[in-house]
Amino acid sequence: MFLSKLDSINEAREKIYSHQKVMGSEVVPLKEAHKRVLAEEILSFHDSPPFDKSAMDGFAVKAENTFGASNSAPKTFKIVDMIGAGSESNKTVGENEAIIIATGAPIPDGADAVLMKEYTTTEGDEVTITSQVTPGENVSPKAEDIKKGDVVLPPNTFIRYQEMGLIASAGYGEVKVYEKPRVKLIITGNELVEPTKEDLKPAQIINSNQFTISSMIEDSGAVFSIGRARDTFEDVKIAIEEASKEYDVVMTTGGTALSKGDVVLDVVEDLGEVLLHGVSIRPGKPFGAGIVNDTMVFAFSGQPVAAMSQFDMFARKYLFEMQGRKFDFEIVERVSQLKIPSQLGRTDFIRAVSDDDTAKHVLNRGSGIIRSMVEANSYIIIDENDEGYQKDDIIDVVFFDSMTW
Amino acid sequence: MFLSKLDSINEAREKIYSHQKVMGSEVVPLKEAHKRVLAEEILSFHDSPPFDKSAMDGFAVKAENTFGASNSAPKTFKIVDMIGAGSESNKTVGENEAIIIATGAPIPDGADAVLMKEYTTTEGDEVTITSQVTPGENVSPKAEDIKKGDVVLPPNTFIRYQEMGLIASAGYGEVKVYEKPRVKLIITGNELVEPTKEDLKPAQIINSNQFTISSMIEDSGAVFSIGRARDTFEDVKIAIEEASKEYDVVMTTGGTALSKGDVVLDVVEDLGEVLLHGVSIRPGKPFGAGIVNDTMVFAFSGQPVAAMSQFDMFARKYLFEMQGRKFDFEIVERVSQLKIPSQLGRTDFIRAVSDDDTAKHVLNRGSGIIRSMVEANSYIIIDENDEGYQKDDIIDVVFFDSMTW
């Protein structure tokens, strides 16, 4: 598994996504369904609104009785009833009659419009109006939003706040959604220590990948648990074997060098099947993936930026689609503000600062430079068939925000 | 408070944001800081990397000793030591000597480059190389990412996954962040019932606002608790008074009609101060805001779409900035696919489907039509000084995704 055998990014993706798994479903209270993915069709049990509904506080009238009313030609109606929200009237509105009505209340029989309270003056059981209304004015007609029996949302819809309202209106107090994948993140690297303000001992490095990759797992709708393994075949083997049995996905950082004897992929080969090791990408060439106990194992680099980029290139889509949510890079075109060299045969994901028109790559971009990811809001993607771009060329950009759950 | 006294959207915003409150701070473990906002400066306690670090598995050498090495002219080095990750060597690399080194380990004295394992063959204590390296090759220099003592993040930075890694590398295992605002959402409306698949009784309507607005509160980084109040002055008064003492923000839905005697704003006036009632916007004219017990009260319409739009126009920014996070609409320009009429003096937030080039408003857009929000991914904003647009005009668009936490 070396240079001549590197997969292209698309080959690597195909190998991974041909093993795409999809989670089962669970029923949750609607209150907990925000940002989950529907695992059922939402069919409305109701018309919404369920009746012709007043959209204003005012007077329910026959619109034609108001025609011609104005400040100089007021008209007077007899008030025959009053309907609060949540109530109804058993009276019928006759000629030149009015029923006081609250916003949200059902339009009474005989009426076809609501005159806003603001255009009226009331004295005893008479209301004087100085404005006219057209039939249907200030009325939300029955079923204008949803019709009983209609499919209002298909399965696999991502539930934003809007969908929460629609699902409620359709009559669902609980809803079937895809389960969240549980991901075990195993950090390898004997040199790694927890964050500390004290001086580090020689050869120690702070473990930052546990924070970045676990946050990216959250940003993909999944939940995580973090473990550590020392850099020995036995320790990594125990960690991956256990995790593969108890979790839906396993991710590792470190131990993926392309030389022989690097530990993570050797373990995967021992326990299961290596799908790929080494991809022609930058950053992130030393990436591997495999299957252990029927569970996908993503083996990320120990280099922080390489690991984040590998996650974006390969793992996000897998986690989204486990939950029934489609994921593709939303590629937009921008004008490059700088010249960008690249290498034929390699796909580059270059950290960049982009806006609605332009993109400019972050200059300092070693695969260990976390600051370069902090400065960036997007990737410039350079296809393996391109040798780079000149200033002012049109380039492909993916915003980080377009990839989040 | 009626038509002639409607505030413009900007007047309403000024009245609200001149009462902007900012939460206090709390210290949380870094693991829990993802998507929080920094309430302190992050100053690095370490160089990162803390030493010249090998970026590859291979051999630490003096680069100049490798010059000229190739497949046809291999060179041989004496292996004098071996450094695993987390270890160091007390040996110095001399002329034509090499030390075996793991990714992440410190470069030993005397060496200035790492030759990748892949370009070598080892026999006993000798390694034969067939490739040359330049000084610094495969070495991540000390402090290339972060320099000890540098401010790496200013206060009020939103903590994405990238920032998580940078904060860890700076040495912080816990971090000071703004507290999350606790919002009490009070639903008024006697007609409202919980979602049910059973037939509704006459005049009943399903309470969908509790789901949409609470989800929008979550999407603004805050936490919520939902309460109900009947449409009477006394009930609403008790609810708002209690909430104003116990929560950081109060929000209500319903009872905001601009006619006299609508209950929510009357209660706010009774308990505290009404800042505004009625804004020249569409949808959402019947919006109010006030201060009770030094707590901001947002009084949203009972109409689902009006309430969501009012939240976007007024409450999001307030909740973001309570947490020290700046919020402004990210307005982008798009080509209108349809003619859009509007009215001078009124600001319209029109639900639309937009992409990277165009915007097209959703046609069915009554303020009760939740489906119109479900179909949309953006607002077209029409300023109060514009009378609308023709097809192919350039218009202002805000994507929903650009407003989320």
Chai-1 contact restraints between the chains, C-beta under 6 A:
chainA,res_idxA,chainB,res_idxB,connection_type,confidence,min_distance_angstrom,max_distance_angstrom,comment,restraint_id
A,F2,B,E118,contact,1.0,0.0,6.0,A-B,restraint_1
A,H34,B,S215,contact,1.0,0.0,6.0,A-B,restraint_2
A,F45,B,K197,contact,1.0,0.0,6.0,A-B,restraint_3
A,P50,B,L200,contact,1.0,0.0,6.0,A-B,restraint_4
A,D57,B,A257,contact,1.0,0.0,6.0,A-B,restraint_5
A,D57,B,S259,contact,1.0,0.0,6.0,A-B,restraint_6
A,A85,B,G189,contact,1.0,0.0,6.0,A-B,restraint_7
A,A85,B,N190,contact,1.0,0.0,6.0,A-B,restraint_8
A,A85,B,E191,contact,1.0,0.0,6.0,A-B,restraint_9
A,G86,B,N190,contact,1.0,0.0,6.0,A-B,restraint_10
A,G86,B,E191,contact,1.0,0.0,6.0,A-B,restraint_11
A,G86,B,A203,contact,1.0,0.0,6.0,A-B,restraint_12
A,S87,B,A203,contact,1.0,0.0,6.0,A-B,restraint_13
A,E88,B,P202,contact,1.0,0.0,6.0,A-B,restraint_14
A,E88,B,A203,contact,1.0,0.0,6.0,A-B,restraint_15
A,T103,B,A257,contact,1.0,0.0,6.0,A-B,restraint_16
A,G104,B,E191,contact,1.0,0.0,6.0,A-B,restraint_17
A,P106,B,A203,contact,1.0,0.0,6.0,A-B,restraint_18
A,K117,B,S259,contact,1.0,0.0,6.0,A-B,restraint_19
A,E118,B,F2,contact,1.0,0.0,6.0,A-B,restraint_20
A,E118,B,S259,contact,1.0,0.0,6.0,A-B,restraint_21
A,S140,B,G368,contact,1.0,0.0,6.0,A-B,restraint_22
A,D145,B,G368,contact,1.0,0.0,6.0,A-B,restraint_23
A,D145,B,I369,contact,1.0,0.0,6.0,A-B,restraint_24
A,D145,B,I370,contact,1.0,0.0,6.0,A-B,restraint_25
A,D145,B,R371,contact,1.0,0.0,6.0,A-B,restraint_26
A,Y161,B,T212,contact,1.0,0.0,6.0,A-B,restraint_27
A,Y161,B,S215,contact,1.0,0.0,6.0,A-B,restraint_28
A,Y161,B,M216,contact,1.0,0.0,6.0,A-B,restraint_29
A,Q162,B,M373,contact,1.0,0.0,6.0,A-B,restraint_30
A,Q162,B,V374,contact,1.0,0.0,6.0,A-B,restraint_31
A,E163,B,V374,contact,1.0,0.0,6.0,A-B,restraint_32
A,M164,B,F211,contact,1.0,0.0,6.0,A-B,restraint_33
A,M164,B,T212,contact,1.0,0.0,6.0,A-B,restraint_34
A,M164,B,S215,contact,1.0,0.0,6.0,A-B,restraint_35
A,G165,B,S208,contact,1.0,0.0,6.0,A-B,restraint_36
A,G165,B,F211,contact,1.0,0.0,6.0,A-B,restraint_37
A,G165,B,T212,contact,1.0,0.0,6.0,A-B,restraint_38
A,G165,B,P304,contact,1.0,0.0,6.0,A-B,restraint_39
A,G165,B,I370,contact,1.0,0.0,6.0,A-B,restraint_40
A,L166,B,I370,contact,1.0,0.0,6.0,A-B,restraint_41
A,L166,B,V374,contact,1.0,0.0,6.0,A-B,restraint_42
A,A168,B,P195,contact,1.0,0.0,6.0,A-B,restraint_43
A,A168,B,I206,contact,1.0,0.0,6.0,A-B,restraint_44
A,A168,B,S208,contact,1.0,0.0,6.0,A-B,restraint_45
A,A168,B,F211,contact,1.0,0.0,6.0,A-B,restraint_46
A,S169,B,I206,contact,1.0,0.0,6.0,A-B,restraint_47
A,S169,B,S208,contact,1.0,0.0,6.0,A-B,restraint_48
A,G171,B,P195,contact,1.0,0.0,6.0,A-B,restraint_49
A,G171,B,T196,contact,1.0,0.0,6.0,A-B,restraint_50
A,G171,B,K197,contact,1.0,0.0,6.0,A-B,restraint_51
A,Y172,B,P195,contact,1.0,0.0,6.0,A-B,restraint_52
A,G173,B,P195,contact,1.0,0.0,6.0,A-B,restraint_53
A,G189,B,A85,contact,1.0,0.0,6.0,A-B,restraint_54
A,N190,B,A85,contact,1.0,0.0,6.0,A-B,restraint_55
A,N190,B,G86,contact,1.0,0.0,6.0,A-B,restraint_56
A,E191,B,A85,contact,1.0,0.0,6.0,A-B,restraint_57
A,E191,B,G86,contact,1.0,0.0,6.0,A-B,restraint_58
A,E191,B,G104,contact,1.0,0.0,6.0,A-B,restraint_59
A,E194,B,G173,contact,1.0,0.0,6.0,A-B,restraint_60
A,P195,B,A168,contact,1.0,0.0,6.0,A-B,restraint_61
A,P195,B,G171,contact,1.0,0.0,6.0,A-B,restraint_62
A,P195,B,Y172,contact,1.0,0.0,6.0,A-B,restraint_63
A,P195,B,G173,contact,1.0,0.0,6.0,A-B,restraint_64
A,T196,B,G171,contact,1.0,0.0,6.0,A-B,restraint_65
A,K197,B,F45,contact,1.0,0.0,6.0,A-B,restraint_66
A,K197,B,G171,contact,1.0,0.0,6.0,A-B,restraint_67
A,L200,B,P50,contact,1.0,0.0,6.0,A-B,restraint_68
A,P202,B,E88,contact,1.0,0.0,6.0,A-B,restraint_69
A,A203,B,G86,contact,1.0,0.0,6.0,A-B,restraint_70
A,A203,B,S87,contact,1.0,0.0,6.0,A-B,restraint_71
A,A203,B,E88,contact,1.0,0.0,6.0,A-B,restraint_72
A,A203,B,P106,contact,1.0,0.0,6.0,A-B,restraint_73
A,I206,B,A168,contact,1.0,0.0,6.0,A-B,restraint_74
A,I206,B,S169,contact,1.0,0.0,6.0,A-B,restraint_75
A,S208,B,G165,contact,1.0,0.0,6.0,A-B,restraint_76
A,S208,B,A168,contact,1.0,0.0,6.0,A-B,restraint_77
A,S208,B,S169,contact,1.0,0.0,6.0,A-B,restraint_78
A,F211,B,M164,contact,1.0,0.0,6.0,A-B,restraint_79
A,F211,B,G165,contact,1.0,0.0,6.0,A-B,restraint_80
A,F211,B,A168,contact,1.0,0.0,6.0,A-B,restraint_81
A,T212,B,Y161,contact,1.0,0.0,6.0,A-B,restraint_82
A,T212,B,M164,contact,1.0,0.0,6.0,A-B,restraint_83
A,T212,B,G165,contact,1.0,0.0,6.0,A-B,restraint_84
A,S215,B,H34,contact,1.0,0.0,6.0,A-B,restraint_85
A,S215,B,Y161,contact,1.0,0.0,6.0,A-B,restraint_86
A,S215,B,M164,contact,1.0,0.0,6.0,A-B,restraint_87
A,M216,B,Y161,contact,1.0,0.0,6.0,A-B,restraint_88
A,A257,B,D57,contact,1.0,0.0,6.0,A-B,restraint_89
A,A257,B,T103,contact,1.0,0.0,6.0,A-B,restraint_90
A,S259,B,D57,contact,1.0,0.0,6.0,A-B,restraint_91
A,S259,B,K117,contact,1.0,0.0,6.0,A-B,restraint_92
A,S259,B,E118,contact,1.0,0.0,6.0,A-B,restraint_93
A,P304,B,G165,contact,1.0,0.0,6.0,A-B,restraint_94
A,V332,B,D356,contact,1.0,0.0,6.0,A-B,restraint_95
A,D356,B,V332,contact,1.0,0.0,6.0,A-B,restraint_96
A,G368,B,S140,contact,1.0,0.0,6.0,A-B,restraint_97
A,G368,B,D145,contact,1.0,0.0,6.0,A-B,restraint_98
A,I369,B,D145,contact,1.0,0.0,6.0,A-B,restraint_99
A,I370,B,D145,contact,1.0,0.0,6.0,A-B,restraint_100
A,I370,B,G165,contact,1.0,0.0,6.0,A-B,restraint_101
A,I370,B,L166,contact,1.0,0.0,6.0,A-B,restraint_102
A,R371,B,D145,contact,1.0,0.0,6.0,A-B,restraint_103
A,M373,B,Q162,contact,1.0,0.0,6.0,A-B,restraint_104
A,V374,B,Q162,contact,1.0,0.0,6.0,A-B,restraint_105
A,V374,B,E163,contact,1.0,0.0,6.0,A-B,restraint_106
A,V374,B,L166,contact,1.0,0.0,6.0,A-B,restraint_107
